Amino acid sequence: MFKNEILPELSNRWKAIQKEMARQGTEGCLLAGNVNLFYVADRVFSGYFYLPVEGSPFFFVKRPVGLKGENVYYIRKPEQIAEILAEEGITTPKTLMLELDELSYNDVTRLQSIFTPEQTFNATAVLRKVRTIKSAYEIGLLRHSGLLHAACYSEVPQLYKPGMTDIDFSIEIERLFRQKGALGHFRVFGQSMEIFMGSVIAGDNADAPSPYDFAMGGSGLHSSLPVGGNGTVLTPGTAIMVDMGGTFTGYISDMTRVFSVGKVAPLAYNAHQLALEIQSDIVAIAKPGVATAELYNMAIEKVKKHDLLPYFMGYSQQAGFIGHGIGIQINESPVLAPRSKEILTEGHIFALEPKFVIPGTGAVGVENTFVVNADGIEKLTVLNEEIVELPC
């Protein structure tokens, strides 16, 4: 079912879930979503993962064929799960966790009819909580993704040709990322956000209000996917924000760099420098025990002091955060926002993205991936952060 070398890692994850199950008084946990299946099995498969509050997990597989291992059972329908558990002497759980935020209503009601639990708990919230703290193994995957991410960005200036549109530029960047091993698929929690590989937004398209909860939007090419480039011609004085996802290892690093066609307006340079100062200030004080709201509020006070608040995290529409947790999905915990009650903990990994939108120029600022270590935070996406000037 999985490689032997990953077994200790997976075993620790199962135990962490079981600890939360015991705390909530839940006897069984049944998972079916791709993200959580990848987390508990190190692979995506069609089927179910069942974990009792004590003991070993069970893997109920529909597809693909050929998976083997302890407690791996092939099934045609979920009704067989209860039958197999009974044959193995596993008591039907009176309290059951299901991914209530991710499964369809029909899936939930069908599984409830099979197990008939007295109470159903939300496994989505539990798994998102457990996944927040990354192990050394997971940090290693994100560290590797960060290295590849930065290596790709270092080649971006070579892809630019005068007269390009943002879409032309994006296509070349996407090709580069795929050639370097990017998987391409951006996993996002929730049904209200979609994106393809990332975004390249130029000029005033950066100020296009987005229906999605991203720091920067862009109108996109079609109303069915209103995010990213829209065909803006890259003319002199235009700022280009490249925000492509580091989808190299199953764990997503996040990184933004800004390029410009020739020089941009002085206000844009000033705002960009302030973004770098905000990042530096946060790096100086962020460590385990620090509240994420404190980091957000510190950034806001600095922006106010420099009279740049109208441009911070958007212009026509402003985002209410400056950072977010990342991992298997791009929007995990913790969130750096004013009403967040989260406290930085060793093993947290988050993207910090202080950004500004300057009308007539575009978006400026920076985004990097950080891991929270015992004594501070460490940047995993290391590369020049100044605005890189491209030829007119």
C-alpha positions as a Markdown table, in Angstrom:
| # | Residue | x | y | z |
|---|---|---|---|---|
| 1 | Met | 0.0 | 0.0 | 0.0 |
| 2 | Phe | 2.9 | 2.3 | 0.8 |
| 3 | Lys | 6.6 | 2.3 | 1.0 |
| 4 | Asn | 8.1 | 0.9 | 4.3 |
| 5 | Glu | 10.2 | 4.1 | 4.8 |
| 6 | Ile | 7.0 | 6.2 | 5.1 |
| 7 | Leu | 5.3 | 3.9 | 7.6 |
| 8 | Pro | 6.8 | 5.6 | 10.8 |
| 9 | Glu | 5.6 | 9.0 | 9.5 |
| 10 | Leu | 2.1 | 7.7 | 8.7 |
| 11 | Ser | 1.9 | 5.9 | 12.0 |
| 12 | Asn | 2.6 | 9.2 | 13.8 |
| 13 | Arg | -0.2 | 10.8 | 11.8 |
| 14 | Trp | -2.7 | 8.0 | 12.7 |
| 15 | Lys | -1.8 | 8.4 | 16.4 |
| 16 | Ala | -2.3 | 12.2 | 16.2 |
| 17 | Ile | -5.7 | 11.7 | 14.7 |
| 18 | Gln | -6.5 | 9.0 | 17.4 |
| 19 | Lys | -5.5 | 11.4 | 20.1 |
| 20 | Glu | -8.0 | 14.0 | 18.8 |
| 21 | Met | -10.6 | 11.2 | 18.5 |
| 22 | Ala | -10.2 | 10.2 | 22.1 |
| 23 | Arg | -10.3 | 13.8 | 23.2 |
| 24 | Gln | -13.7 | 14.3 | 21.5 |
| 25 | Gly | -15.0 | 10.9 | 22.5 |
| 26 | Thr | -15.2 | 9.5 | 18.9 |
| 27 | Glu | -14.9 | 5.7 | 18.3 |
| 28 | Gly | -14.2 | 5.7 | 14.5 |
| 29 | Cys | -13.0 | 8.0 | 11.7 |
| 30 | Leu | -13.9 | 7.4 | 8.1 |
| 31 | Leu | -12.1 | 9.5 | 5.4 |
| 32 | Ala | -12.8 | 9.6 | 1.7 |
| 33 | Gly | -11.5 | 12.9 | 0.4 |
| 34 | Asn | -8.3 | 13.0 | -1.7 |
| 35 | Val | -6.4 | 15.5 | 0.5 |
| 36 | Asn | -7.0 | 13.5 | 3.7 |
| 37 | Leu | -6.4 | 10.2 | 2.0 |
| 38 | Phe | -3.0 | 11.5 | 0.8 |
| 39 | Tyr | -2.2 | 12.6 | 4.3 |
| 40 | Val | -3.0 | 9.2 | 5.9 |
| 41 | Ala | -1.9 | 6.9 | 3.1 |
| 42 | Asp | 0.7 | 8.9 | 1.2 |
| 43 | Arg | -1.3 | 8.3 | -1.9 |
| 44 | Val | -4.6 | 9.1 | -3.5 |
| 45 | Phe | -7.0 | 6.3 | -4.1 |
| 46 | Ser | -10.7 | 5.8 | -4.7 |
| 47 | Gly | -12.1 | 4.4 | -1.5 |
| 48 | Tyr | -12.1 | 4.9 | 2.2 |
| 49 | Phe | -9.7 | 5.0 | 5.2 |
| 50 | Tyr | -11.2 | 3.8 | 8.5 |
| 51 | Leu | -9.4 | 4.4 | 11.8 |
| 52 | Pro | -10.7 | 3.1 | 15.1 |
| 53 | Val | -9.8 | 5.2 | 18.2 |
| 54 | Glu | -7.4 | 2.4 | 19.1 |
| 55 | Gly | -5.6 | 0.0 | 16.9 |
| 56 | Ser | -4.6 | -0.1 | 13.2 |
| 57 | Pro | -6.3 | 1.5 | 10.3 |
| 58 | Phe | -8.2 | -0.2 | 7.4 |
| 59 | Phe | -8.0 | 0.7 | 3.7 |
| 60 | Phe | -11.0 | 0.1 | 1.6 |
| 61 | Val | -10.1 | 0.5 | -2.1 |
| 62 | Lys | -12.2 | 0.7 | -5.2 |
| 63 | Arg | -9.4 | 1.8 | -7.6 |
| 64 | Pro | -6.6 | 1.4 | -8.6 |
| 65 | Val | -6.2 | -2.3 | -8.8 |
| 66 | Gly | -3.1 | -3.9 | -7.4 |
| 67 | Leu | -2.7 | -2.3 | -4.0 |
| 68 | Lys | -1.5 | -4.7 | -1.3 |
| 69 | Gly | -0.7 | -4.5 | 2.3 |
| 70 | Glu | -2.0 | -5.1 | 5.8 |
| 71 | Asn | -5.7 | -4.3 | 6.2 |
| 72 | Val | -6.2 | -3.5 | 2.5 |
| 73 | Tyr | -9.5 | -4.6 | 1.3 |
| 74 | Tyr | -11.1 | -4.2 | -2.2 |
| 75 | Ile | -14.7 | -3.2 | -2.2 |
| 76 | Arg | -17.4 | -2.3 | -4.8 |
| 77 | Lys | -19.6 | -0.2 | -2.5 |
| 78 | Pro | -19.3 | 1.3 | 1.0 |
| 79 | Glu | -21.9 | -1.0 | 2.5 |
| 80 | Gln | -19.1 | -3.7 | 2.4 |
| 81 | Ile | -17.0 | -1.7 | 4.9 |
| 82 | Ala | -19.3 | -2.5 | 7.9 |
| 83 | Glu | -19.4 | -6.2 | 6.9 |
| 84 | Ile | -15.6 | -6.5 | 6.7 |
| 85 | Leu | -15.1 | -4.6 | 10.0 |
| 86 | Ala | -17.5 | -7.0 | 11.7 |
| 87 | Glu | -15.7 | -10.0 | 10.2 |
| 88 | Glu | -12.5 | -8.6 | 11.7 |
| 89 | Gly | -14.0 | -8.2 | 15.1 |
| 90 | Ile | -14.2 | -4.4 | 15.0 |
| 91 | Thr | -17.3 | -3.1 | 16.8 |
| 92 | Thr | -19.5 | -0.7 | 14.8 |
| 93 | Pro | -18.8 | 2.8 | 16.2 |
| 94 | Lys | -21.5 | 4.6 | 18.1 |
| 95 | Thr | -19.8 | 7.9 | 17.4 |
| 96 | Leu | -18.3 | 8.4 | 13.9 |
| 97 | Met | -16.2 | 11.1 | 12.3 |
| 98 | Leu | -17.0 | 12.0 | 8.6 |
| 99 | Glu | -15.7 | 14.8 | 6.4 |
| 100 | Leu | -18.8 | 16.9 | 6.8 |
| 101 | Asp | -17.3 | 19.9 | 5.1 |
| 102 | Glu | -16.2 | 18.0 | 2.1 |
| 103 | Leu | -18.5 | 15.0 | 1.4 |
| 104 | Ser | -21.7 | 15.5 | -0.5 |
| 105 | Tyr | -25.0 | 15.3 | 1.4 |
| 106 | Asn | -25.8 | 12.0 | -0.3 |
| 107 | Asp | -22.4 | 10.6 | 0.7 |
| 108 | Val | -22.9 | 11.6 | 4.3 |
| 109 | Thr | -26.4 | 10.2 | 4.6 |
| 110 | Arg | -25.4 | 7.0 | 2.9 |
| 111 | Leu | -22.5 | 6.4 | 5.3 |
| 112 | Gln | -24.7 | 7.3 | 8.2 |
| 113 | Ser | -27.2 | 4.7 | 7.1 |
| 114 | Ile | -24.5 | 2.1 | 6.9 |
| 115 | Phe | -23.0 | 2.7 | 10.3 |
| 116 | Thr | -26.1 | 4.2 | 12.1 |
| 117 | Pro | -24.0 | 6.1 | 14.6 |
| 118 | Glu | -25.7 | 7.8 | 17.5 |
| 119 | Gln | -23.6 | 10.9 | 16.8 |
| 120 | Thr | -21.6 | 12.1 | 13.8 |
| 121 | Phe | -18.6 | 14.4 | 14.3 |
| 122 | Asn | -16.8 | 16.6 | 11.7 |
| 123 | Ala | -13.6 | 14.9 | 10.6 |
| 124 | Thr | -12.7 | 17.9 | 8.4 |
| 125 | Ala | -12.0 | 20.2 | 11.3 |
| 126 | Val | -10.0 | 17.5 | 13.1 |
| 127 | Leu | -7.9 | 16.6 | 10.1 |
| 128 | Arg | -7.2 | 20.3 | 9.3 |
| 129 | Lys | -6.1 | 20.8 | 13.0 |
| 130 | Val | -3.8 | 17.8 | 12.9 |
| 131 | Arg | -2.3 | 18.7 | 9.6 |
| 132 | Thr | -1.5 | 22.2 | 10.9 |
| 133 | Ile | 1.7 | 21.0 | 12.7 |
| 134 | Lys | 4.2 | 19.7 | 10.1 |
| 135 | Ser | 6.6 | 16.9 | 10.9 |
| 136 | Ala | 10.3 | 17.0 | 10.0 |
| 137 | Tyr | 9.4 | 14.8 | 7.0 |
| 138 | Glu | 6.8 | 17.3 | 5.8 |
| 139 | Ile | 9.0 | 20.3 | 6.4 |
| 140 | Gly | 11.6 | 18.5 | 4.3 |
| 141 | Leu | 9.1 | 18.2 | 1.4 |
| 142 | Leu | 8.3 | 21.9 | 1.7 |
| 143 | Arg | 11.9 | 22.8 | 1.9 |
| 144 | His | 12.6 | 20.9 | -1.3 |
| 145 | Ser | 9.6 | 22.5 | -3.0 |
| 146 | Gly | 10.9 | 25.9 | -1.9 |
| 147 | Leu | 14.3 | 25.3 | -3.5 |
| 148 | Leu | 12.7 | 24.2 | -6.8 |
| 149 | His | 10.3 | 27.2 | -6.6 |
| 150 | Ala | 13.1 | 29.7 | -6.2 |
| 151 | Ala | 15.1 | 28.0 | -9.0 |
| 152 | Cys | 12.2 | 28.5 | -11.4 |
| 153 | Tyr | 11.8 | 32.1 | -10.5 |
| 154 | Ser | 15.4 | 32.8 | -11.1 |
| 155 | Glu | 14.8 | 31.9 | -14.8 |
| 156 | Val | 11.7 | 34.0 | -15.2 |
| 157 | Pro | 13.5 | 37.1 | -16.6 |
| 158 | Gln | 14.9 | 35.0 | -19.5 |
| 159 | Leu | 11.4 | 34.1 | -20.6 |
| 160 | Tyr | 10.2 | 37.7 | -21.2 |
| 161 | Lys | 10.1 | 39.2 | -24.6 |
| 162 | Pro | 9.0 | 42.8 | -25.4 |
| 163 | Gly | 5.4 | 43.0 | -26.7 |
| 164 | Met | 4.2 | 40.1 | -24.6 |
| 165 | Thr | 0.8 | 40.0 | -22.9 |
| 166 | Asp | 0.5 | 38.7 | -19.3 |
| 167 | Ile | -1.0 | 35.5 | -20.8 |
| 168 | Asp | 2.0 | 35.1 | -23.1 |
| 169 | Phe | 4.3 | 35.5 | -20.1 |
| 170 | Ser | 2.2 | 33.2 | -17.9 |
| 171 | Ile | 2.3 | 30.4 | -20.5 |
| 172 | Glu | 6.1 | 30.5 | -20.7 |
| 173 | Ile | 6.4 | 30.5 | -16.8 |
| 174 | Glu | 3.9 | 27.6 | -16.6 |
| 175 | Arg | 5.9 | 25.7 | -19.1 |
| 176 | Leu | 9.1 | 26.3 | -17.1 |
| 177 | Phe | 7.5 | 25.1 | -13.9 |
| 178 | Arg | 6.2 | 21.9 | -15.6 |
| 179 | Gln | 9.6 | 21.2 | -17.1 |
| 180 | Lys | 11.1 | 21.5 | -13.6 |
| 181 | Gly | 8.6 | 19.0 | -12.2 |
| 182 | Ala | 5.7 | 21.0 | -11.0 |
| 183 | Leu | 2.5 | 18.9 | -10.7 |
| 184 | Gly | 0.4 | 21.9 | -11.7 |
| 185 | His | -2.7 | 21.1 | -9.6 |
| 186 | Phe | -3.4 | 23.7 | -6.9 |
| 187 | Arg | -5.3 | 22.1 | -4.0 |
| 188 | Val | -7.6 | 24.7 | -2.2 |
| 189 | Phe | -9.9 | 24.0 | 0.7 |
| 190 | Gly | -13.5 | 24.8 | 0.2 |
| 191 | Gln | -15.7 | 25.1 | -2.9 |
| 192 | Ser | -15.5 | 28.8 | -3.4 |
| 193 | Met | -11.9 | 29.2 | -4.7 |
| 194 | Glu | -10.3 | 27.9 | -7.9 |
| 195 | Ile | -7.0 | 28.7 | -9.6 |
| 196 | Phe | -4.8 | 27.1 | -12.3 |
| 197 | Met | -1.1 | 26.8 | -11.3 |
| 198 | Gly | -1.0 | 30.4 | -9.9 |
| 199 | Ser | -1.3 | 33.8 | -11.5 |
| 200 | Val | 0.5 | 36.5 | -13.4 |
| 201 | Ile | -1.2 | 39.8 | -13.0 |
| 202 | Ala | 0.0 | 43.0 | -14.7 |
| 203 | Gly | -0.9 | 46.7 | -14.4 |
| 204 | Asp | -4.4 | 47.7 | -13.4 |
| 205 | Asn | -5.6 | 44.1 | -13.7 |
| 206 | Ala | -4.2 | 43.7 | -10.2 |
| 207 | Asp | -7.0 | 45.9 | -9.0 |
| 208 | Ala | -9.8 | 43.8 | -10.5 |
| 209 | Pro | -11.9 | 42.7 | -7.6 |
| 210 | Ser | -12.0 | 39.0 | -7.2 |
| 211 | Pro | -14.8 | 36.7 | -5.8 |
| 212 | Tyr | -12.1 | 34.5 | -4.3 |
| 213 | Asp | -10.3 | 35.0 | -1.0 |
| 214 | Phe | -6.9 | 35.6 | -2.6 |
| 215 | Ala | -4.6 | 38.5 | -1.7 |
| 216 | Met | -4.6 | 39.6 | -5.3 |
| 217 | Gly | -7.2 | 38.7 | -7.9 |
| 218 | Gly | -7.1 | 39.7 | -11.6 |
| 219 | Ser | -10.1 | 39.3 | -13.8 |
| 220 | Gly | -8.9 | 36.3 | -15.7 |
| 221 | Leu | -9.7 | 35.4 | -19.3 |
| 222 | His | -13.3 | 34.3 | -18.7 |
| 223 | Ser | -16.1 | 34.9 | -16.1 |
| 224 | Ser | -16.1 | 31.2 | -15.4 |
| 225 | Leu | -12.6 | 31.5 | -13.8 |
| 226 | Pro | -12.2 | 35.1 | -12.8 |
| 227 | Val | -8.6 | 35.1 | -11.5 |
| 228 | Gly | -5.2 | 35.9 | -13.0 |
| 229 | Gly | -4.1 | 37.3 | -16.3 |
| 230 | Asn | -6.6 | 38.9 | -18.7 |
| 231 | Gly | -4.5 | 39.7 | -21.8 |
| 232 | Thr | -2.9 | 42.9 | -20.6 |
| 233 | Val | -0.1 | 44.0 | -22.8 |
| 234 | Leu | 3.2 | 44.4 | -20.9 |
| 235 | Thr | 4.0 | 48.1 | -21.6 |
| 236 | Pro | 6.7 | 50.3 | -20.1 |
| 237 | Gly | 5.9 | 51.3 | -16.5 |
| 238 | Thr | 3.9 | 48.1 | -15.8 |
| 239 | Ala | 4.5 | 46.1 | -12.7 |
| 240 | Ile | 4.0 | 42.3 | -13.1 |
| 241 | Met | 3.3 | 40.2 | -10.1 |
| 242 | Val | 4.2 | 36.5 | -10.6 |
| 243 | Asp | 2.5 | 34.3 | -8.0 |
| 244 | Met | 2.9 | 30.7 | -9.1 |
| 245 | Gly | 2.4 | 27.7 | -6.7 |
| 246 | Gly | 5.2 | 25.4 | -5.8 |
| 247 | Thr | 3.4 | 22.2 | -6.5 |
| 248 | Phe | 6.4 | 19.9 | -6.7 |
| 249 | Thr | 6.1 | 17.4 | -3.8 |
| 250 | Gly | 2.4 | 17.2 | -2.9 |
| 251 | Tyr | 3.1 | 20.0 | -0.4 |
| 252 | Ile | 2.7 | 23.5 | -1.8 |
| 253 | Ser | 5.2 | 26.2 | -1.3 |
| 254 | Asp | 4.0 | 29.8 | -1.9 |
| 255 | Met | 6.2 | 32.5 | -3.4 |
| 256 | Thr | 5.7 | 35.9 | -5.2 |
| 257 | Arg | 8.1 | 38.1 | -7.0 |
| 258 | Val | 7.6 | 41.3 | -8.9 |
| 259 | Phe | 9.0 | 42.3 | -12.3 |
| 260 | Ser | 8.6 | 45.5 | -14.2 |
| 261 | Val | 8.8 | 46.7 | -17.8 |
| 262 | Gly | 11.4 | 49.4 | -17.5 |
| 263 | Lys | 11.0 | 51.7 | -14.5 |
| 264 | Val | 7.8 | 52.0 | -12.5 |
| 265 | Ala | 6.3 | 54.9 | -10.5 |
| 266 | Pro | 8.2 | 56.0 | -7.4 |
| 267 | Leu | 5.1 | 55.2 | -5.2 |
| 268 | Ala | 5.4 | 51.6 | -6.4 |
| 269 | Tyr | 9.1 | 51.4 | -5.3 |
| 270 | Asn | 8.3 | 53.0 | -2.0 |
| 271 | Ala | 5.4 | 50.5 | -1.4 |
| 272 | His | 7.6 | 47.6 | -2.4 |
| 273 | Gln | 10.3 | 48.6 | 0.0 |
| 274 | Leu | 7.8 | 48.9 | 2.8 |
| 275 | Ala | 6.6 | 45.4 | 2.1 |
| 276 | Leu | 10.2 | 44.1 | 2.5 |
| 277 | Glu | 10.5 | 46.0 | 5.8 |
| 278 | Ile | 7.2 | 44.5 | 7.0 |
| 279 | Gln | 8.6 | 41.1 | 6.2 |
| 280 | Ser | 11.8 | 41.9 | 8.0 |
| 281 | Asp | 10.0 | 43.1 | 11.1 |
| 282 | Ile | 7.8 | 40.0 | 11.3 |
| 283 | Val | 10.9 | 37.7 | 10.8 |
| 284 | Ala | 12.5 | 39.5 | 13.8 |
| 285 | Ile | 9.7 | 38.8 | 16.3 |
| 286 | Ala | 7.8 | 35.8 | 15.0 |
| 287 | Lys | 8.4 | 32.6 | 17.1 |
| 288 | Pro | 6.5 | 30.0 | 19.0 |
| 289 | Gly | 4.0 | 31.7 | 21.4 |
| 290 | Val | 3.4 | 34.8 | 19.3 |
| 291 | Ala | -0.1 | 35.5 | 18.2 |
| 292 | Thr | -0.7 | 35.8 | 14.5 |
| 293 | Ala | -3.0 | 38.7 | 15.0 |
| 294 | Glu | -0.1 | 40.6 | 16.6 |
| 295 | Leu | 1.9 | 40.2 | 13.4 |
| 296 | Tyr | -1.0 | 41.4 | 11.3 |
| 297 | Asn | -1.6 | 44.4 | 13.6 |
| 298 | Met | 2.1 | 45.3 | 13.5 |
| 299 | Ala | 2.1 | 45.4 | 9.7 |
| 300 | Ile | -1.0 | 47.6 | 9.7 |
| 301 | Glu | 0.5 | 50.1 | 12.0 |
| 302 | Lys | 3.6 | 50.3 | 9.9 |
| 303 | Val | 1.5 | 50.8 | 6.7 |
| 304 | Lys | -0.5 | 53.6 | 8.5 |
| 305 | Lys | 2.7 | 55.3 | 9.6 |
| 306 | His | 3.8 | 55.5 | 5.9 |
| 307 | Asp | 0.3 | 56.6 | 4.7 |
| 308 | Leu | 0.0 | 53.7 | 2.4 |
| 309 | Leu | -3.1 | 52.0 | 3.9 |
| 310 | Pro | -5.3 | 52.7 | 0.9 |
| 311 | Tyr | -3.1 | 50.5 | -1.3 |
| 312 | Phe | -2.3 | 47.7 | 1.2 |
| 313 | Met | -3.5 | 44.2 | 0.2 |
| 314 | Gly | -5.5 | 45.7 | -2.7 |
| 315 | Tyr | -7.0 | 49.0 | -3.7 |
| 316 | Ser | -10.6 | 48.7 | -4.8 |
| 317 | Gln | -11.0 | 45.6 | -2.7 |
| 318 | Gln | -8.6 | 44.8 | 0.1 |
| 319 | Ala | -7.8 | 41.4 | 1.6 |
| 320 | Gly | -8.2 | 41.0 | 5.4 |
| 321 | Phe | -5.0 | 39.0 | 6.0 |
| 322 | Ile | -1.3 | 39.1 | 5.3 |
| 323 | Gly | -0.5 | 35.4 | 5.5 |
| 324 | His | -1.9 | 31.9 | 5.6 |
| 325 | Gly | -0.9 | 28.4 | 6.5 |
| 326 | Ile | 0.1 | 26.1 | 3.7 |
| 327 | Gly | 0.7 | 22.4 | 3.2 |
| 328 | Ile | -1.2 | 19.9 | 1.1 |
| 329 | Gln | -3.7 | 22.7 | 0.5 |
| 330 | Ile | -2.8 | 26.4 | -0.1 |
| 331 | Asn | -5.2 | 27.7 | 2.6 |
| 332 | Glu | -4.4 | 25.9 | 5.8 |
| 333 | Ser | -3.8 | 27.3 | 9.4 |
| 334 | Pro | -2.5 | 29.5 | 10.8 |
| 335 | Val | -3.9 | 32.7 | 9.3 |
| 336 | Leu | -2.3 | 36.1 | 9.9 |
| 337 | Ala | -5.5 | 38.2 | 10.3 |
| 338 | Pro | -6.8 | 40.8 | 12.8 |
| 339 | Arg | -9.4 | 38.5 | 14.5 |
| 340 | Ser | -7.3 | 35.3 | 14.4 |
| 341 | Lys | -6.9 | 33.6 | 17.8 |
| 342 | Glu | -4.1 | 31.4 | 16.5 |
| 343 | Ile | -0.7 | 31.3 | 18.2 |
| 344 | Leu | 2.5 | 30.4 | 16.3 |
| 345 | Thr | 3.7 | 26.9 | 17.2 |
| 346 | Glu | 6.8 | 25.0 | 16.2 |
| 347 | Gly | 6.0 | 23.1 | 13.0 |
| 348 | His | 3.6 | 25.7 | 11.6 |
| 349 | Ile | 4.4 | 26.6 | 8.0 |
| 350 | Phe | 2.9 | 29.8 | 6.5 |
| 351 | Ala | 3.1 | 32.1 | 3.6 |
| 352 | Leu | 3.7 | 35.8 | 4.4 |
| 353 | Glu | 2.5 | 38.1 | 1.7 |
| 354 | Pro | 2.5 | 41.9 | 2.4 |
| 355 | Lys | 1.4 | 43.4 | -0.9 |
| 356 | Phe | 0.2 | 46.7 | -2.4 |
| 357 | Val | -1.8 | 47.7 | -5.5 |
| 358 | Ile | -0.7 | 51.0 | -7.1 |
| 359 | Pro | -3.3 | 52.3 | -9.6 |
| 360 | Gly | -1.7 | 52.8 | -13.0 |
| 361 | Thr | 1.2 | 50.6 | -12.2 |
| 362 | Gly | 0.1 | 47.3 | -10.7 |
| 363 | Ala | 0.9 | 45.1 | -7.7 |
| 364 | Val | 4.1 | 45.1 | -5.8 |
| 365 | Gly | 5.3 | 43.4 | -2.6 |
| 366 | Val | 6.6 | 39.9 | -1.8 |
| 367 | Glu | 5.5 | 36.5 | -0.6 |
| 368 | Asn | 7.6 | 33.8 | 0.9 |
| 369 | Thr | 7.1 | 30.5 | 2.7 |
| 370 | Phe | 8.3 | 30.3 | 6.3 |
| 371 | Val | 8.6 | 27.4 | 8.8 |
| 372 | Val | 8.3 | 28.1 | 12.5 |
| 373 | Asn | 11.3 | 26.6 | 14.4 |
| 374 | Ala | 11.9 | 26.5 | 18.1 |
| 375 | Asp | 13.6 | 29.9 | 18.2 |
| 376 | Gly | 12.1 | 31.8 | 15.3 |
| 377 | Ile | 11.0 | 31.5 | 11.7 |
| 378 | Glu | 13.0 | 30.3 | 8.7 |
| 379 | Lys | 12.5 | 31.4 | 5.0 |
| 380 | Leu | 12.2 | 28.4 | 2.6 |
| 381 | Thr | 11.9 | 30.4 | -0.6 |
| 382 | Val | 15.1 | 32.3 | -0.8 |
| 383 | Leu | 15.7 | 34.6 | -3.9 |
| 384 | Asn | 16.3 | 38.2 | -4.7 |
| 385 | Glu | 13.2 | 40.2 | -3.5 |
| 386 | Glu | 13.7 | 43.5 | -5.3 |
| 387 | Ile | 11.7 | 44.5 | -8.3 |
| 388 | Val | 13.4 | 42.9 | -11.3 |
| 389 | Glu | 13.5 | 45.3 | -14.3 |
| 390 | Leu | 12.8 | 43.8 | -17.7 |
| 391 | Pro | 13.7 | 45.5 | -21.0 |
| 392 | Cys | 11.2 | 47.8 | -22.8 |
